[in-house]
Each structure stands twice: as C-alpha cells, then as structure tokens.
Amino acid sequence: MNIDKQTIYKVADLARIEIGDHEVAQLQEDMNKILTFMEKLNELDTTAVEPLVYMNPEVNVWREDVVIQELTVAEGLQNAAVHNEDFFFVPKILDK
C-alpha cells in the first residue's frame, strides 16, 4: 500500500492536526515506512503464540482489610515538636 498526499491530508483532518505543505512529503515517507513494517509483521507465523492479556502472569493475593490500633494518639504525638491533645501543628507553607 502506498500513501498519497490526499490520504495524508485526510488523516491530518481526522486527527485535527494542522500540517503545512512542506511537511507532507516527510509525513508521506514516514507513513509508508510504517505500513511497510506492518506488512512485514503480517508475514510472521503467529499460530503458536498465545494472545497477551497481561504482561505479568502473577495474580493478586488479596488480604482481609482489618483495622488495627497499633499506636495510641499519645504515642503518635510524643515525638512531635508542636501539638495539642489530638493533632500535630505544622508551619503554614501555602499563601492564599
């Protein structure tokens, strides 16, 4: 298959890309190279190749989502520089 100028303009129009007249020759050459490569790929025998669905054959192992209270509020705040009974205090970094 050979790509002509009309096809280049049609593809550019469908892709909503504005191309100049000076770009058409290079795009035509590049698209012809791509189609030539695709024709070579079609020549390959892929009858023994299984379709690839996932890159990694591993399956996720899900665990039960259980809430565990490992630290008390007091233990969590004991190393904080500035805090009250329940919260950390941090310097303001964003201005409105």
JOWONOR-V97351 format. One record per pair of residues at least 12 apart in sequence whose ideal C-beta (glycine too) atoms are under 6 Angstrom apart, sorted by the first residue. I is the first residue (numbers start at 1). J is the second residue. Records with the same first field share a line. If there is no record, write none. Layout:
I: J  J
//
This chain:
1: 35
3: 28  31  32
5: 24
8: 24  27  28
//
